[in-house]
Amino acid sequence: MKMKLFAAAVAALAAGGAYAQSSVTLYGVVDAGIEYNNNAGANGDNLFKMQSGGQSGSRWGLRGVEDLGGGLKGLFVLESGFDVDTGRSGQDNRLFGRAAYVGVQHQLGTLTIGRQQTTMYDFGLMYDPAAISPRYSITAQAAEFQSRADNTVKYVGKFGGLTGSAYYSFQQNGAEVAGSNVFGRRMGALLAYAAGPFSLGAAYDDEHVGTVADQSPVIRRATVAGTYAFGPAKAFLGYRWAKASDGAVLPGAADIDSTTSNLYWAGLAYQMTPAFSVTGAAYYQDFRRSGADPWQFVLTGDYALSKRTDVYASVSYALNKDGSALGVGGFNTGTTFNVEPGKDQIGAIVGVRHKF
């Protein structure tokens, strides 16, 4: 009798496991290189340094999914960024600063809650020729293309060649504050369509950047871009509009009166051999009511040693005028390696990347 009960229990557990199949995957990227910058710091010195995350931010993560039946799945992602050169956690020393969310997935779409990529980040991955590489890409001119938000509800739906997504963050960088429902609020949406060699997308973002005392400052952005693949080549073309209102300041603006900017970019990716690819891109930002309008040019070569390991070399030139202060890694923030206003900068990095 006891053996029969034991056998029945084992059978029930097996049936339950077959019904609700689940899996957890450990994954990651380790990327590091040696970088050179000229005109670095207040004295315009040369700088040689080790750089973590040349083409991809170094990370490790856990991804889990469970089949709940009826076409419904439960899922979670925990992703931690880190610096290879120091071993420190990235994203302001957060344990899971790159992503931390849980949700459900159905054929009608995926709904998730937690810390997640904004739709501008998703757009950048699709339409930046450099695929928002940390060294070097569109994120130097427009960091919103690599932005994440805390306290976020996000929906993503894919229907054939059409992809649509939207998100709402109750507080994009911290905790919600009672009585301050606008403080830190951020929201956005994306729509993209791909058919054959052609892809076209658009996105909108609304970011409140004020304080509890003054919640009104806001930056609004809209962008449109497209790609076209022909043979081993792929062409990119894009535009982003940004406007700062109610006391907000646009990142990189040399003049406080420059409350609107237009960013344009174009690029070409070419797969020369199955293992070797080359990508070139140009970015130009026009700040209204100002002549401080910087250019940036990027050229990158990547060679795959295997499916998991590749080596790369990338060079960038930031061209400034009339007081703009764009370095190859972003606008001047007062760090020791940023370029001084009005000076140009060259950056070059050689590195290796391993995916697991």
C-alpha positions in Angstrom: 0.0 0.0 0.0 2.8 2.4 0.9 4.6 1.6 -2.3 1.5 2.4 -4.3 1.0 5.7 -2.6 4.7 6.6 -3.2 4.4 5.6 -6.9 1.2 7.8 -7.2 3.0 10.7 -5.6 6.0 10.4 -8.0 3.6 10.2 -11.0 1.8 13.3 -9.8 5.0 15.3 -9.4 6.2 14.2 -12.8 2.9 15.2 -14.4 3.1 18.6 -12.7 6.7 19.1 -13.9 5.7 18.2 -17.4 2.8 20.8 -17.3 4.8 23.6 -15.8 8.2 23.3 -17.4 10.7 25.9 -16.3 14.3 26.9 -17.0 16.9 29.3 -15.6 19.8 30.4 -17.8 23.1 32.0 -16.6 24.6 34.3 -19.3 27.0 37.2 -19.6 29.6 39.3 -21.5 33.1 40.1 -20.5 34.6 42.9 -22.5 37.8 44.9 -21.9 40.4 46.9 -23.9 43.1 49.5 -23.9 42.1 53.0 -24.9 43.9 56.2 -25.9 42.5 59.7 -25.8 44.2 63.0 -26.7 43.2 66.4 -25.3 42.1 64.8 -22.1 41.6 66.9 -18.9 42.1 70.6 -18.3 45.7 70.4 -19.5 44.9 68.6 -22.8 47.2 65.7 -22.0 47.3 62.3 -23.6 45.7 59.5 -21.7 46.2 55.7 -21.9 43.9 53.6 -19.8 42.3 50.2 -19.4 38.6 50.4 -20.3 35.8 48.0 -19.4 33.1 47.5 -21.9 34.5 48.7 -25.3 31.8 47.2 -27.5 29.4 45.7 -24.9 28.9 46.5 -21.2 30.4 43.7 -19.2 27.6 41.8 -17.3 26.3 38.6 -15.9 22.7 37.7 -15.6 20.0 35.2 -14.7 17.0 34.7 -17.1 14.1 32.4 -16.1 10.9 31.3 -17.7 8.1 29.0 -16.7 5.4 27.5 -18.9 2.1 28.2 -17.1 -0.1 26.6 -19.8 -2.6 28.0 -22.2 0.1 30.0 -24.0 1.0 31.9 -20.9 4.5 32.1 -19.4 6.0 33.6 -16.3 9.5 35.2 -16.6 12.2 37.1 -14.8 15.5 38.8 -15.6 18.2 39.8 -13.1 21.2 41.4 -14.9 24.3 42.8 -13.2 26.8 45.1 -14.8 30.4 45.3 -13.7 33.8 46.8 -14.6 36.4 44.3 -15.6 39.3 46.6 -14.8 38.3 47.1 -11.1 35.7 44.4 -10.4 33.2 47.0 -9.1 29.5 46.8 -9.9 28.3 49.2 -12.5 25.2 51.5 -12.8 26.1 53.4 -9.6 27.2 50.3 -7.7 23.8 48.5 -8.1 23.8 44.7 -7.8 21.3 44.3 -10.7 21.7 47.7 -12.2 21.2 46.7 -15.8 17.9 44.9 -15.3 15.7 43.5 -12.5 12.1 42.7 -13.6 9.4 40.0 -13.5 6.4 39.5 -15.7 4.2 37.4 -17.9 4.3 36.6 -21.6 1.6 35.7 -24.0 1.1 35.7 -27.8 -0.6 39.1 -27.3 2.6 40.5 -25.7 4.8 40.7 -22.7 4.1 42.7 -19.6 6.9 43.3 -17.1 7.5 45.4 -13.9 10.8 46.5 -12.3 14.0 48.2 -13.5 14.1 48.0 -17.3 15.4 49.6 -20.5 13.4 52.5 -21.8 11.9 52.4 -25.3 14.6 54.9 -26.3 17.2 52.3 -25.4 15.3 49.7 -27.4 15.2 52.2 -30.4 19.0 52.7 -30.1 19.7 49.0 -30.3 17.6 48.9 -33.5 18.8 52.0 -35.4 22.2 53.1 -34.1 24.9 52.0 -36.6 27.3 51.3 -33.7 24.5 49.4 -31.7 25.0 51.8 -28.8 28.5 50.5 -28.1 30.0 52.1 -24.9 33.1 53.1 -27.0 31.9 54.7 -29.4 28.3 55.4 -30.5 25.3 57.7 -30.5 25.2 57.6 -26.7 28.1 60.1 -26.5 25.8 62.7 -28.1 22.5 61.4 -26.6 22.7 59.3 -23.5 19.0 58.7 -23.5 19.6 55.9 -26.1 21.1 53.9 -23.3 18.8 54.8 -20.5 17.0 52.6 -17.9 14.2 53.4 -15.5 13.3 52.2 -12.0 9.7 51.4 -10.9 8.7 50.7 -14.5 5.7 48.9 -16.0 6.4 48.0 -19.6 4.5 46.3 -22.5 6.1 44.8 -25.7 4.1 43.3 -28.4 5.3 41.7 -31.7 2.8 41.0 -34.5 4.5 39.8 -37.7 6.9 42.6 -38.8 5.3 45.2 -36.4 6.7 45.8 -33.0 5.1 48.1 -30.5 6.1 48.9 -26.9 5.3 51.4 -24.2 6.4 52.0 -20.6 5.6 54.1 -17.6 8.0 54.8 -14.7 6.6 56.1 -11.4 10.0 57.3 -10.4 12.8 56.8 -12.9 15.8 56.9 -10.5 14.9 56.1 -6.9 11.8 55.7 -4.7 8.4 57.3 -5.2 7.6 60.3 -2.9 4.1 60.7 -1.3 2.3 63.7 -2.7 4.8 64.2 -5.6 3.4 62.1 -8.4 5.2 64.0 -11.1 8.7 63.9 -9.5 10.9 61.6 -11.5 8.1 60.4 -13.7 9.1 59.1 -17.1 7.1 57.5 -20.0 7.6 56.6 -23.6 6.5 54.5 -26.6 8.0 52.8 -29.7 6.7 51.6 -33.0 8.8 49.8 -35.6 8.1 47.9 -38.7 10.4 45.5 -40.6 9.8 43.9 -44.0 12.5 42.2 -46.1 15.5 44.4 -46.2 13.7 47.5 -44.9 13.0 48.7 -41.4 11.4 51.9 -40.1 10.8 53.0 -36.5 9.7 55.9 -34.3 9.8 56.6 -30.6 8.8 59.2 -28.1 10.0 59.9 -24.6 8.8 62.2 -21.8 11.3 62.7 -18.9 10.7 64.8 -15.7 14.1 65.9 -14.4 13.1 68.2 -11.6 13.1 67.9 -7.8 10.4 67.3 -5.2 10.3 71.1 -4.6 10.1 71.9 -8.4 8.6 69.0 -10.4 7.9 70.9 -13.6 11.3 70.7 -15.5 10.8 68.2 -18.3 12.7 67.0 -21.4 10.7 65.6 -24.3 12.2 63.7 -27.2 11.0 62.2 -30.5 13.0 60.2 -33.0 12.6 58.4 -36.3 15.1 56.2 -38.2 15.3 53.6 -40.8 17.6 50.9 -42.1 18.0 49.2 -45.5 20.1 46.0 -46.1 21.6 45.2 -49.5 23.9 42.2 -49.9 26.4 42.2 -47.1 25.8 45.9 -46.3 23.3 47.7 -44.2 22.6 51.5 -44.3 21.3 53.6 -41.4 19.7 57.0 -41.3 18.1 58.8 -38.3 16.9 61.9 -36.6 16.1 62.9 -33.0 14.4 66.0 -31.7 14.7 67.1 -28.1 13.2 70.0 -26.1 13.8 71.2 -22.5 11.0 73.0 -20.8 10.2 74.7 -17.5 13.8 75.2 -16.4 15.2 71.9 -17.7 18.6 71.9 -19.4 19.6 69.8 -22.4 22.7 67.6 -21.8 25.6 69.0 -23.8 24.1 72.4 -24.4 26.8 75.1 -24.1 24.2 77.9 -23.8 21.3 77.7 -21.2 19.1 79.3 -23.9 19.6 76.3 -26.1 16.4 74.5 -25.1 16.0 72.6 -28.4 18.3 70.3 -30.3 18.2 68.3 -33.5 20.5 65.2 -33.8 21.2 63.6 -37.2 23.1 60.4 -37.9 24.0 58.1 -40.8 26.1 55.0 -41.0 27.0 51.9 -42.9 27.8 48.4 -41.7 29.5 45.9 -44.0 30.1 42.2 -43.5 33.4 41.8 -45.4 33.8 38.1 -44.6 31.8 35.7 -42.3 34.2 36.6 -39.5 35.1 40.3 -40.2 32.8 43.3 -40.2 33.3 47.1 -40.5 31.0 49.8 -39.3 31.2 53.6 -39.9 29.0 56.3 -38.5 28.6 60.1 -38.3 26.6 62.0 -35.8 25.8 65.8 -35.8 23.9 67.7 -33.2 22.4 71.2 -33.8 21.6 73.1 -30.6 19.2 75.9 -31.4 20.2 79.5 -30.6 23.8 78.4 -30.3 26.8 77.7 -32.6 28.2 75.1 -30.3 27.2 72.2 -32.5 29.5 69.1 -32.3 30.2 66.3 -34.8 31.4 62.8 -34.0 32.8 60.2 -36.4 33.2 56.5 -35.6 34.9 53.6 -37.4 34.9 50.1 -35.9 36.3 46.7 -37.1 35.4 43.5 -35.5 36.8 40.0 -36.1 35.1 36.9 -34.7 37.6 34.3 -33.4 34.7 32.0 -32.6 30.9 32.2 -31.9 31.7 33.4 -28.4 34.9 35.4 -28.7 35.8 38.4 -30.9 38.5 41.1 -31.0 37.8 44.7 -32.1 39.4 48.0 -32.8 37.5 51.3 -32.8 38.5 54.9 -33.5 36.5 58.1 -33.0 36.9 61.8 -33.7 34.9 64.4 -31.8 34.8 67.8 -33.6 33.8 70.8 -31.5 33.3 74.5 -32.3 32.1 77.6 -30.5 32.5 76.2 -27.1 30.9 72.8 -27.5 32.6 70.2 -25.3 31.9 66.7 -26.8 34.5 64.1 -26.0 34.5 60.7 -27.7 32.8 59.2 -24.6 30.3 62.0 -24.0 29.9 65.6 -23.1 32.3 67.2 -20.6 31.2 66.3 -17.0 34.3 67.6 -15.2 36.2 64.2 -15.1 39.9 63.9 -15.7 39.6 62.6 -19.2 36.9 64.8 -20.7 37.8 67.3 -23.4 37.8 71.0 -22.7 35.2 73.3 -24.4 36.1 74.1 -28.0 38.9 71.4 -28.3 38.6 68.3 -30.5 39.4 64.8 -29.3 40.5 61.5 -30.8 39.9 58.2 -29.1 41.0 54.7 -30.1 40.4 51.4 -28.3 41.6 47.8 -29.0 39.9 45.1 -27.0 38.5 41.5 -26.7 35.0 40.4 -25.9 33.7 37.0 -24.7 30.1 36.0 -24.4 28.8 33.1 -22.3 
